Structure formats: C-alpha cells, structure tokens
Amino acid sequence: MEYTRQQMCGYKDFGTSTRTGNWREDIAREGDMMRDFLVNRANGTLVTQQVQRKMGSALEEVTLTPQHTDGYLRFGDVIMIQSALTQGCLSIDPQTQSPGRPSHYHVSVNNGQIPVVRSGWTLQKAADKNMPFYKKKGEGDIVHYGQHVRITNTMVGDFNLSLSADLPTPQRSLKGNDTGQMRSEVTATVGGTLETVWMITPSDIKWQQEMKGTPVKTGDIVVVHSLKANQFLSTEGPKNNKFGKENEVSTFFHKDQFAKKEAQSCGAANLWGILCAPAGSKFEPYNPGRIHDGLERVRSKLIDRASGGQDGMTFKSLLRSFKIMDDDGNKKLSRREIKEGLIKYQVHLEPCELDCVFEAFDRDGDGVISISEFLRIIRGPMNDRREALTQECFKRIDKDNSGVATFAELKGIYGENLPRHPKVLSGEKTEDQVMREFVAQWDKSRDGNVTLAEFIDCYTDISVNIDDDDYFELMMRNAWRVSGGEGWCENTACRRVLVEYVDGRPSTVEEIKDDLGIGPNDTDKMIENLEAQGITGIKHIRQYM
C-alpha cells in the first residue's frame, strides 16, 4: 500500500484513507494472513505454541530411581546431578542449540531440586577395559570410580541426548575467566563419540588412584571428568535462557581456594552430588505427556467428526471416517494414510507424536491399523453393562472359578463335537490340534488356556463394532447359552423341551437353562438341569424346539 505525495507532505485536503496503487491486493493479503493465523492458532501449530508445548514437556515431573539396598549407583538408574556450588541440578535446554552446532543443545544448572524431564539423567555403559573384571565380580551393572560412562537424558526430545564436551576452541568455549583461559562449553548431543565419554572420580583428587574400581554410592560428592576435554565438569556464572536465569556449565578446573598452595583439591564449582529417591519409594517410569495429548487430540477430533451426523457417533459414522483415510481401499491404514488423513481433519502432529499415536492404534504391531484397532482406540473399553455380561459368560467355561479356563475345561465343553470335525474325519488334524485352533481366538498367550483378561480383550474388539447395548447382550446370551434377559434381550438359544410328568398332569414346555456343553442327546443331563430348577416328577422329555 502506498500513500500519495500530498499525504506524505501533510496536505490538508488529502486524508490517510486516500490510497494509491494496488491497495486491494494489500488488504486481501492482510486478510489471508489473519485467516491463516487463526487456523494455525486453533490447530496449535503456531511456532509459539510449539515452543510452549516443548517447554511444558521438559518441565513434566518424573520419579527418580529409589536408592538400592546396598546404596550403590547402577547403570540405568534415573538420577539428578546436583551442583555443590549452587544446589541446582544439571539440566538440558531443549529449545536452544549451540551456535553453529545444530545437534548440540545447551546445558545449564537450574535453580530447583524438583525432578523434571530436563534434569533427569541415567548413566550408560561406555567402552571400558575393566568391564570384564566387573562382570566377573558380579558388579557389571554397578557404576565404579574411574569407569568410563555416558551421562544420558532419555526423556527430552526424540533421541537420547548425551552430555558432551570437546577441546576448548574460540568457537566452542564460554567467555574466558579472569586469567583469560578458555573453558569448553558443555552441551547435550546425539551420538557416541569420545566427547560424550566421562569418568566419575572422588571429590578429593589425591584419592583418585586408591578408590579407582570401587563402587559409587548414591549421595556421594564426586568430580565428573571429561575424557576428550581432559577437564572437570564445572558450574559457571549465571546467564539468562528460556527457563530464566540459570548457571552455565563448562569443563574447567577450579582449585579450592582454601586448600594449601601445593594441593590439587577441586573447588565447589567442580563438585557434584548424585541424587536419587529414598529407599523403598515407588518408581514410575516416565510416560511422556505429549503422547497422551496427541492421542487425545486425535480421539476428540475423530469423535467430533463422527458425532456430527444425525445418528451421532455410530459404527457407520466411524467407518466412514476410516474409509476417508483409507486411500487404497485395502481396509487397513498405513502410517502415511493416518498422517495424511489426520491432516484432512486439521490435526497436525509432530513426528514423535505421530509415531506414538500410530503405535497406540497398531495393537498387534503388524505395521498397519485394522478397522477393529481403529475403533478400539476411538471407542475405548466396554461400558460396565457389557463388561459385567462378558464376565458372566466367562463363568460358563471357567468351571472351577479360578479366573482361568484351562484347555481341559474347554475340551470338556466342546469335545463332543471334535470327532465329527471334517479335518478330524479326513485325518488331516487331530482333535487336540483342532481344539487349539478353536481356543486360539481368545488365547493371546498361546498357552492353551484362556484368562478372564484375554476373554474380555477379545470381546472388546467385537464390542466396538456393535452400537446397541441390547443387541450386544442378546448376542452374548445366545452365543454362550446364558439364560435370562428382559424384553428382546432375552435368551432365545437355550434348548426348550416338552416335559411329561409321572402323575399325569399336563405337559409343560421348559427351558434347559445355561445349557452350554449339553448335547442334543444328553437326556440325563437335561433332566438333571430341570431338577436343579425345581422341576420334579419327570416321566419323559422330548425336544420342543
């Protein structure tokens, strides 16, 4: 947009509303920019929103590994590394990369002692010539003084970031100290080069050789030595970052100012404490909140779209959403199809979120999402009514109420039909082989037995395909011969018989209740079933339907 010369000179007859040039195009462009901004803000794709999400995930609280009974630090323990100088803890800034080093993230000492994602570390094994000796002693998982280790954060970002220090150069150093000496910048990076290898040594250097090879205890005050920089991890002065004013970290030897002149004791800036949770406390592995956030965003959007029709969220409406994303029509969704389909629904996920969401949908791990897997995540578990009915059906095959329907129990129920199976008659398979194939539909562990959890899991997959609770009840009652039900949910599959009585009273039609496992010719079992119902004086029975 341009202004006229008269406007620029302030001539009184030309106001600011007078425009020259292609001003309509300028207005249209401004409108498009505002519309794009509002769409991106609604979808959570603004740069500021992405930064806030990443910072929020970095500040999620985590639990530290409880102290072991022997007090020793072990590889894989989730710990915090506390500075003796400031009492803050070593932390990663996942939003700030080192200039000229895109894969290196800033490391600082924060101002708190609450365990969060950015301050949680684990020690990983690095190549060490003494490892066979430690394994022989049965201490292969214990961290020792003088042992080569990597200090890794496995919870920030999509990759494991390891603490890194290189030889000091003008480009890779913090501002020099009073003596003008360079201090190598400490960062967190991906990879396993020598710059990520460290060594834990005692706080008093003179004991370094004597304590080499002894286990490190949680709570010990230690010095962390960089093999590449050949210096000690050090707490430096404060500097502002996205999390506030925090202390920088370098590798530099700070001599203890109170020690004797010839002594080589480290100052407080080089001393670090190993923090863990109290012994006996509960440990919960970190479960990134962004995974759940991404999955909930996907669920809520698909539920919202499926509920928009006249019938609400039905199997038909969810199936329609599935077909929209199924580009090749093979009734399975690939990673590409789920990504592009979610974009159609204005759901934009980060790569790590997409991976986690896809893994949540792909329950069997075959690399694609079936219709049942899709519906299972969207609809969730069965409601209380359906689950209670499923548990009641399980009791029909769990004869001893142990919570496990054994292979013997299942064969006792269905074994009468096995000799008549076509593959048994042809000699292609044995009765046990046919029975195991039949049981495999519930037996996810493939041990021949069916647990209640496996049974419920199987029928949850079936349940997500059925909209109406009454229809689900009728289906389950008829399939498992469970008597009862009201209205159109009442069982219609259990056998009915015409009963004639000894005393000559009129014949009646009675139901053989819960007749699973009772064959059409098991007259004795039918009479026992009727007598258990209180029907006595039976002379003869014959099938009524």
C-alpha positions as CSV (number, residue, x, y, z in Angstrom):
1,M,0.0,0.0,0.0
2,E,1.3,3.4,-0.9
3,Y,0.4,7.0,0.1
4,T,0.3,10.0,-2.2
5,R,2.8,12.7,-2.2
6,Q,0.3,15.1,-0.8
7,Q,-0.4,12.8,2.1
8,M,3.4,12.4,2.8
9,C,3.7,16.2,2.8
10,G,0.7,16.6,5.1
11,Y,-1.5,18.5,2.7
12,K,-4.8,19.1,4.4
13,D,-7.2,18.1,1.6
14,F,-5.7,14.5,1.4
15,G,-6.6,12.2,4.4
16,T,-4.9,9.0,5.3
17,S,-7.8,7.0,3.9
18,T,-6.9,8.0,0.4
19,R,-4.7,5.3,-1.2
20,T,-3.0,4.8,-4.5
21,G,-1.6,1.7,-6.2
22,N,-2.8,-1.9,-5.8
23,W,-4.2,-1.4,-2.3
24,R,-7.0,-4.0,-2.7
25,E,-4.3,-6.7,-3.1
26,D,-2.7,-5.4,0.2
27,I,-6.0,-5.7,2.1
28,A,-6.6,-9.2,0.7
29,R,-3.1,-10.3,1.7
30,E,-3.7,-9.0,5.2
31,G,-7.0,-10.9,5.4
32,D,-5.3,-14.1,4.2
33,M,-2.6,-13.7,6.8
34,M,-5.1,-13.2,9.6
35,R,-7.1,-16.2,8.5
36,D,-4.0,-18.4,8.3
37,F,-3.1,-17.2,11.8
38,L,-6.4,-18.0,13.3
39,V,-6.4,-21.5,11.7
40,N,-2.9,-22.2,12.9
41,R,-3.8,-21.0,16.4
42,A,-6.8,-23.2,16.5
43,N,-4.8,-26.2,15.4
44,G,-1.9,-25.5,17.8
45,T,0.6,-25.1,15.0
46,L,1.9,-21.6,15.8
47,V,5.6,-21.5,16.5
48,T,5.0,-20.0,19.9
49,Q,2.5,-22.8,20.7
50,Q,5.0,-25.5,19.6
51,V,7.7,-23.9,21.8
52,Q,5.4,-23.8,24.8
53,R,4.5,-27.5,24.4
54,K,8.1,-28.5,24.2
55,M,9.0,-26.4,27.3
56,G,6.0,-27.8,29.1
57,S,7.0,-31.4,28.3
58,A,10.6,-30.6,29.5
59,L,9.1,-29.5,32.9
60,E,7.0,-32.5,33.5
61,E,7.8,-34.1,36.8
62,V,9.5,-37.5,36.9
63,T,10.3,-40.0,39.6
64,L,13.9,-40.9,40.5
65,T,15.0,-44.4,41.0
66,P,14.8,-45.4,44.7
67,Q,18.1,-46.0,46.5
68,H,19.2,-49.6,46.3
69,T,19.6,-51.6,49.5
70,D,23.4,-51.7,49.1
71,G,23.5,-47.9,48.3
72,Y,25.4,-48.4,45.0
73,L,24.6,-46.4,41.9
74,R,23.7,-48.6,38.9
75,F,23.6,-48.1,35.2
76,G,20.1,-47.1,34.0
77,D,19.1,-45.5,37.3
78,V,17.2,-42.2,36.9
79,I,19.1,-39.7,38.9
80,M,19.8,-35.9,39.3
81,I,23.2,-34.4,39.3
82,Q,23.4,-31.6,41.8
83,S,25.9,-28.8,41.8
84,A,27.6,-28.3,45.2
85,L,28.1,-24.6,44.3
86,T,24.5,-23.5,43.7
87,Q,22.5,-26.6,44.9
88,G,20.8,-26.5,41.5
89,C,20.7,-29.6,39.2
90,L,22.3,-30.3,35.8
91,S,19.6,-29.7,33.1
92,I,19.1,-29.6,29.3
93,D,17.6,-26.6,27.4
94,P,15.8,-28.4,24.6
95,Q,14.9,-25.1,22.9
96,T,18.4,-23.7,22.5
97,Q,21.1,-25.1,20.2
98,S,24.8,-24.2,20.3
99,P,25.6,-21.7,17.6
100,G,27.0,-23.5,14.5
101,R,26.3,-26.9,16.1
102,P,22.7,-27.8,15.3
103,S,22.8,-31.2,17.0
104,H,24.2,-29.8,20.3
105,Y,21.7,-28.4,22.9
106,H,22.6,-26.1,25.8
107,V,23.2,-27.5,29.2
108,S,22.8,-25.4,32.4
109,V,22.4,-25.7,36.2
110,N,18.8,-24.9,37.1
111,N,17.6,-23.3,40.3
112,G,15.4,-26.1,41.7
113,Q,15.7,-29.6,43.1
114,I,12.3,-31.0,41.8
115,P,13.0,-33.9,39.4
116,V,11.7,-33.0,36.0
117,V,12.3,-34.3,32.5
118,R,15.1,-31.9,31.6
119,S,17.1,-32.7,34.8
120,G,16.6,-36.5,34.8
121,W,19.8,-38.4,33.8
122,T,20.9,-42.0,33.5
123,L,24.4,-43.4,33.3
124,Q,25.0,-45.7,30.3
125,K,28.0,-48.0,29.8
126,A,30.8,-46.9,27.5
127,A,33.8,-48.9,26.3
128,D,36.0,-49.8,29.3
129,K,38.8,-52.3,29.5
130,N,37.9,-53.2,33.1
131,M,34.3,-54.2,32.3
132,P,35.1,-58.0,32.1
133,F,36.6,-57.8,35.5
134,Y,33.5,-56.0,37.0
135,K,31.2,-58.6,35.3
136,K,33.3,-61.5,36.8
137,K,32.8,-60.0,40.2
138,G,29.0,-59.8,39.6
139,E,29.1,-56.0,39.5
140,G,28.6,-55.5,35.8
141,D,25.5,-53.2,36.4
142,I,27.2,-51.1,39.2
143,V,29.0,-47.8,38.4
144,H,32.6,-47.7,39.6
145,Y,35.0,-44.9,40.2
146,G,37.3,-44.5,37.2
147,Q,34.9,-46.3,34.9
148,H,34.0,-44.8,31.5
149,V,30.4,-43.8,31.3
150,R,27.9,-41.8,29.3
151,I,25.6,-39.4,31.0
152,T,22.4,-39.5,29.1
153,N,18.9,-38.0,29.2
154,T,16.4,-40.4,27.5
155,M,13.3,-38.3,28.1
156,V,13.9,-35.0,26.3
157,G,13.1,-35.0,22.6
158,D,13.0,-37.9,20.2
159,F,16.6,-39.1,20.8
160,N,18.8,-39.9,23.7
161,L,21.0,-36.9,24.4
162,S,24.3,-37.4,26.0
163,L,26.4,-34.9,27.9
164,S,29.2,-33.8,25.6
165,A,32.5,-31.7,26.0
166,D,35.1,-31.1,23.4
167,L,38.6,-29.5,23.4
168,P,38.2,-25.7,24.0
169,T,38.3,-23.5,20.9
170,P,37.2,-19.9,20.4
171,Q,34.0,-21.1,18.7
172,R,33.2,-23.8,21.3
173,S,34.1,-22.0,24.6
174,L,32.4,-19.9,27.1
175,K,33.7,-16.5,27.9
176,G,37.2,-16.7,29.4
177,N,37.7,-16.3,33.1
178,D,39.8,-13.8,35.0
179,T,43.0,-15.5,33.8
180,G,41.9,-15.4,30.2
181,Q,41.8,-19.2,30.0
182,M,39.2,-20.8,27.7
183,R,36.6,-23.1,29.1
184,S,35.0,-25.8,26.9
185,E,31.2,-25.5,26.6
186,V,29.3,-28.5,27.8
187,T,26.3,-29.5,25.6
188,A,23.9,-32.4,25.1
189,T,24.1,-34.2,21.8
190,V,23.2,-37.4,19.9
191,G,25.9,-39.9,19.3
192,G,28.6,-42.0,20.9
193,T,31.9,-40.3,20.1
194,L,34.7,-39.7,22.6
195,E,33.4,-36.3,23.5
196,T,30.4,-38.0,25.3
197,V,32.5,-40.2,27.5
198,W,33.0,-39.2,31.1
199,M,34.6,-40.7,34.2
200,I,33.4,-40.5,37.8
201,T,36.2,-39.7,40.3
202,P,36.3,-39.0,44.0
203,S,35.9,-35.4,45.2
204,D,39.4,-35.4,46.6
205,I,41.8,-35.9,43.7
206,K,44.5,-37.4,45.9
207,W,42.3,-40.4,46.5
208,Q,41.7,-41.0,42.8
209,Q,44.0,-44.0,42.4
210,E,43.1,-45.6,45.8
211,M,39.4,-45.5,45.1
212,K,39.6,-46.5,41.4
213,G,37.4,-49.6,40.8
214,T,35.3,-49.2,44.0
215,P,31.5,-48.8,43.6
216,V,30.0,-45.3,43.5
217,K,27.3,-44.7,46.1
218,T,24.2,-42.5,45.6
219,G,24.6,-39.4,47.7
220,D,28.4,-39.3,47.1
221,I,30.1,-36.0,46.3
222,V,32.1,-36.6,43.1
223,V,34.1,-35.0,40.3
224,V,33.0,-35.7,36.7
225,H,36.0,-35.8,34.4
226,S,35.7,-35.4,30.6
227,L,38.0,-37.7,28.7
228,K,38.0,-35.6,25.5
229,A,38.5,-32.2,27.1
230,N,40.6,-33.7,29.9
231,Q,38.9,-31.3,32.4
232,F,36.3,-31.4,35.1
233,L,32.6,-30.6,34.8
234,S,32.2,-27.1,36.2
235,T,29.4,-24.8,37.3
236,E,29.9,-21.3,35.9
237,G,28.2,-17.9,36.2
238,P,24.5,-17.2,35.6
239,K,23.1,-16.4,32.2
240,N,19.5,-15.9,31.0
241,N,17.8,-18.6,28.9
242,K,14.2,-19.6,28.1
243,F,13.8,-21.0,31.6
244,G,15.1,-17.9,33.4
245,K,18.5,-17.1,34.9
246,E,20.5,-20.3,35.2
247,N,24.2,-21.1,35.6
248,E,26.3,-22.1,32.6
249,V,28.2,-25.4,32.5
250,S,31.8,-25.9,31.2
251,T,34.8,-28.1,31.7
252,F,37.4,-26.3,33.8
253,F,39.5,-27.0,36.9
254,H,38.5,-24.7,39.8
255,K,41.1,-25.1,42.5
256,D,39.9,-25.0,46.1
257,Q,40.9,-21.5,47.3
258,F,41.1,-22.7,50.9
259,A,43.4,-25.6,50.2
260,K,47.2,-25.4,50.6
261,K,49.1,-23.8,47.7
262,E,50.6,-27.1,46.5
263,A,47.4,-29.1,46.9
264,Q,45.2,-30.0,43.9
265,S,41.8,-30.1,45.6
266,C,38.8,-29.1,43.5
267,G,36.6,-26.2,44.4
268,A,32.9,-26.3,44.9
269,A,32.3,-25.5,41.2
270,N,33.7,-28.9,40.3
271,L,31.8,-30.9,42.9
272,W,28.6,-32.7,42.2
273,G,26.2,-34.8,44.2
274,I,24.3,-37.9,42.9
275,L,20.7,-37.7,43.9
276,C,18.1,-40.5,43.9
277,A,14.8,-41.2,45.6
278,P,14.6,-42.5,49.2
279,A,14.9,-46.3,49.6
280,G,11.6,-48.1,49.3
281,S,9.8,-45.3,47.5
282,K,7.7,-46.1,44.4
283,F,9.3,-45.7,41.0
284,E,7.2,-45.0,37.9
285,P,8.9,-44.9,34.5
286,Y,8.4,-41.6,32.7
287,N,5.5,-41.7,30.3
288,P,5.6,-38.6,28.0
289,G,2.5,-36.5,28.4
290,R,2.8,-35.4,24.8
291,I,1.9,-38.9,23.7
292,H,-1.3,-38.8,25.6
293,D,-2.0,-35.2,24.4
294,G,-1.6,-36.3,20.8
295,L,-3.7,-39.3,21.2
296,E,-6.5,-37.4,22.9
297,R,-6.4,-34.7,20.2
298,V,-6.8,-37.5,17.6
299,R,-9.6,-39.2,19.5
300,S,-11.5,-36.0,20.2
301,K,-11.3,-34.8,16.6
302,L,-12.5,-38.1,15.2
303,I,-15.3,-38.4,17.8
304,D,-16.3,-34.9,17.0
305,R,-16.5,-35.5,13.3
306,A,-18.2,-38.9,13.7
307,S,-20.8,-37.3,16.1
308,G,-21.7,-34.6,13.7
309,G,-24.3,-36.5,11.8
310,Q,-28.0,-37.2,12.7
311,D,-27.2,-40.6,14.2
312,G,-24.3,-39.4,16.4
313,M,-21.1,-41.5,16.9
314,T,-22.2,-44.8,15.4
315,F,-20.2,-47.7,13.9
316,K,-21.3,-46.4,10.5
317,S,-20.1,-42.9,11.1
318,L,-16.7,-44.1,12.4
319,L,-16.4,-46.5,9.5
320,R,-17.0,-43.5,7.2
321,S,-14.1,-41.7,8.8
322,F,-11.9,-44.8,8.4
323,K,-12.7,-45.0,4.7
324,I,-11.9,-41.4,4.1
325,M,-8.3,-42.0,5.3
326,D,-8.1,-45.4,3.6
327,D,-6.8,-44.1,0.2
328,D,-6.0,-47.5,-1.4
329,G,-9.2,-49.2,0.0
330,N,-7.5,-52.2,1.5
331,K,-9.3,-51.7,4.8
332,K,-6.1,-51.0,6.6
333,L,-4.4,-47.7,7.4
334,S,-0.6,-47.3,6.8
335,R,1.5,-44.7,8.6
336,R,1.3,-42.4,5.6
337,E,-2.5,-42.7,5.4
338,I,-3.1,-42.0,9.1
339,K,-0.8,-38.9,8.8
340,E,-2.4,-37.5,5.7
341,G,-5.9,-38.4,7.0
342,L,-5.3,-36.5,10.2
343,I,-4.2,-33.5,8.3
344,K,-7.5,-33.6,6.4
345,Y,-9.2,-33.3,9.8
346,Q,-6.9,-30.4,10.7
347,V,-4.9,-32.5,13.3
348,H,-1.2,-31.7,12.9
349,L,1.2,-33.9,14.9
350,E,4.9,-33.7,15.5
351,P,6.9,-36.7,14.2
352,C,7.3,-38.2,17.7
353,E,3.6,-37.7,18.4
354,L,2.6,-39.4,15.2
355,D,4.9,-42.4,16.0
356,C,3.4,-42.8,19.4
357,V,-0.2,-42.4,18.2
358,F,0.4,-44.9,15.4
359,E,1.8,-47.4,17.9
360,A,-1.2,-46.9,20.2
361,F,-3.6,-47.8,17.3
362,D,-1.4,-50.6,16.0
363,R,-2.1,-53.0,18.9
364,D,-0.7,-56.2,17.2
365,G,2.4,-54.4,15.8
366,D,1.9,-55.5,12.2
367,G,2.6,-52.0,10.8
368,V,-1.0,-51.2,9.8
369,I,-4.2,-50.3,11.5
370,S,-7.2,-52.5,11.0
371,I,-10.8,-51.4,11.4
372,S,-11.1,-53.1,14.8
373,E,-7.9,-51.5,16.0
374,F,-9.1,-48.1,14.8
375,L,-12.5,-48.5,16.5
376,R,-10.9,-49.9,19.7
377,I,-8.9,-46.7,20.4
378,I,-11.7,-44.3,19.4
379,R,-14.5,-46.0,21.4
380,G,-12.3,-47.2,24.2
381,P,-13.1,-50.1,26.6
382,M,-16.5,-51.7,27.1
383,N,-19.0,-50.0,29.4
384,D,-19.9,-51.5,32.8
385,R,-23.0,-53.3,31.5
386,R,-21.2,-55.1,28.6
387,E,-18.2,-56.0,30.8
388,A,-20.3,-57.5,33.5
389,L,-22.1,-59.6,30.9
390,T,-18.8,-60.7,29.4
391,Q,-17.6,-61.8,32.9
392,E,-20.8,-63.8,33.4
393,C,-20.3,-65.6,30.1
394,F,-16.7,-66.4,31.1
395,K,-18.0,-68.3,34.1
396,R,-19.7,-70.8,31.8
397,I,-16.3,-72.0,30.7
398,D,-14.3,-71.4,33.9
399,K,-15.9,-74.3,35.8
400,D,-13.7,-74.0,38.9
401,N,-13.9,-70.2,39.1
402,S,-10.2,-69.9,39.2
403,G,-10.1,-67.0,36.7
404,V,-8.5,-69.3,34.0
405,A,-10.4,-71.5,31.6
406,T,-8.0,-74.4,31.1
407,F,-7.6,-76.4,27.9
408,A,-9.1,-79.4,29.7
409,E,-12.2,-77.4,30.8
410,L,-12.7,-76.1,27.2
411,K,-12.3,-79.6,25.7
412,G,-14.8,-80.9,28.2
413,I,-17.4,-78.5,26.9
414,Y,-16.8,-78.7,23.2
415,G,-15.1,-82.1,23.0
416,E,-18.2,-84.0,22.0
417,N,-18.2,-82.3,18.5
418,L,-14.5,-82.8,17.8
419,P,-14.8,-86.4,16.3
420,R,-17.2,-85.0,13.7
421,H,-15.0,-82.2,12.6
422,P,-14.2,-82.5,8.8
423,K,-10.4,-82.2,9.3
424,V,-10.5,-84.9,12.0
425,L,-12.6,-87.2,9.9
426,S,-10.2,-86.8,7.0
427,G,-7.2,-87.4,9.2
428,E,-5.6,-84.1,8.4
429,K,-5.6,-83.0,12.0
430,T,-6.0,-84.5,15.5
431,E,-8.7,-83.5,17.9
432,D,-6.3,-81.6,20.1
433,Q,-5.0,-79.6,17.1
434,V,-8.5,-78.6,16.0
435,M,-9.3,-77.7,19.6
436,R,-6.2,-75.5,20.0
437,E,-7.1,-73.7,16.8
438,F,-10.5,-73.0,18.2
439,V,-9.2,-71.8,21.5
440,A,-6.6,-69.5,19.8
441,Q,-9.3,-66.9,19.1
442,W,-9.2,-66.0,22.8
443,D,-5.8,-67.4,23.8
444,K,-3.4,-64.5,23.0
445,S,-0.5,-66.0,25.1
446,R,-0.8,-69.3,23.1
447,D,-0.5,-71.5,26.2
448,G,-3.7,-73.4,25.6
449,N,-5.6,-71.6,28.5
450,V,-7.9,-68.6,28.4
451,T,-7.7,-66.0,31.2
452,L,-10.5,-63.6,32.0
453,A,-8.4,-60.7,30.7
454,E,-7.9,-62.4,27.4
455,F,-11.6,-63.2,27.1
456,I,-12.5,-59.5,27.9
457,D,-9.9,-58.3,25.4
458,C,-11.3,-60.4,22.6
459,Y,-14.9,-59.3,23.2
460,T,-13.8,-55.6,23.5
461,D,-12.7,-55.9,19.8
462,I,-16.2,-57.3,19.0
463,S,-18.0,-54.7,21.2
464,V,-16.6,-51.7,19.3
465,N,-18.4,-52.9,16.2
466,I,-21.8,-53.0,17.9
467,D,-23.7,-49.8,18.6
468,D,-26.6,-51.1,20.7
469,D,-26.1,-52.5,24.2
470,D,-29.3,-54.6,23.9
471,Y,-28.1,-56.2,20.7
472,F,-24.7,-56.9,22.4
473,E,-26.5,-58.6,25.3
474,L,-28.7,-60.7,23.1
475,M,-25.6,-61.8,21.0
476,M,-23.6,-62.8,24.1
477,R,-26.5,-64.6,25.8
478,N,-27.2,-66.7,22.7
479,A,-23.6,-67.3,21.9
480,W,-22.8,-68.6,25.4
481,R,-26.2,-70.0,26.3
482,V,-26.7,-67.7,29.2
483,S,-30.3,-67.8,30.3
484,G,-32.2,-64.7,31.3
485,G,-32.5,-61.2,29.9
486,E,-35.6,-59.0,29.6
487,G,-37.6,-58.0,26.5
488,W,-35.8,-58.5,23.2
489,C,-32.5,-59.2,25.1
490,E,-34.0,-62.5,26.5
491,N,-32.0,-65.6,25.5
492,T,-33.5,-67.5,22.6
493,A,-30.8,-70.1,22.0
494,C,-31.1,-72.3,25.1
495,R,-32.9,-75.6,24.3
496,R,-36.6,-75.9,25.1
497,V,-38.1,-79.3,25.9
498,L,-41.6,-80.7,26.3
499,V,-41.9,-82.3,29.8
500,E,-44.3,-85.2,30.6
501,Y,-44.9,-85.9,34.2
502,V,-45.4,-89.2,36.2
503,D,-48.5,-88.0,37.9
504,G,-50.3,-87.3,34.6
505,R,-50.5,-83.6,35.0
506,P,-50.5,-81.5,31.7
507,S,-47.2,-81.4,29.9
508,T,-45.2,-78.2,30.0
509,V,-42.5,-76.5,27.9
510,E,-39.4,-75.8,30.0
511,E,-36.0,-74.2,29.2
512,I,-32.8,-76.1,29.8
513,K,-31.1,-73.1,31.4
514,D,-27.4,-72.4,30.8
515,D,-27.1,-75.5,28.6
516,L,-23.6,-74.9,27.3
517,G,-21.9,-78.3,27.0
518,I,-25.2,-80.2,27.0
519,G,-25.6,-82.1,23.7
520,P,-28.9,-82.7,21.9
521,N,-28.9,-86.4,23.0
522,D,-27.8,-85.8,26.6
523,T,-31.2,-86.6,28.1
524,D,-29.8,-87.4,31.6
525,K,-28.0,-84.1,31.8
526,M,-31.2,-82.3,30.7
527,I,-33.2,-83.9,33.4
528,E,-30.6,-83.1,36.0
529,N,-30.7,-79.4,34.8
530,L,-34.5,-79.4,35.1
531,E,-34.5,-81.0,38.6
532,A,-31.9,-78.4,39.7
533,Q,-34.5,-75.8,38.7
534,G,-37.1,-77.5,41.0
535,I,-39.0,-79.3,38.3
536,T,-39.5,-82.9,39.6
537,G,-41.6,-85.9,38.8
538,I,-40.4,-86.1,35.2
539,K,-41.5,-89.1,33.2
540,H,-40.2,-88.2,29.8
541,I,-38.8,-85.3,27.8
542,R,-38.6,-84.5,24.1
543,Q,-37.2,-81.6,22.2
544,Y,-39.7,-78.8,21.6
545,M,-37.5,-76.5,19.5
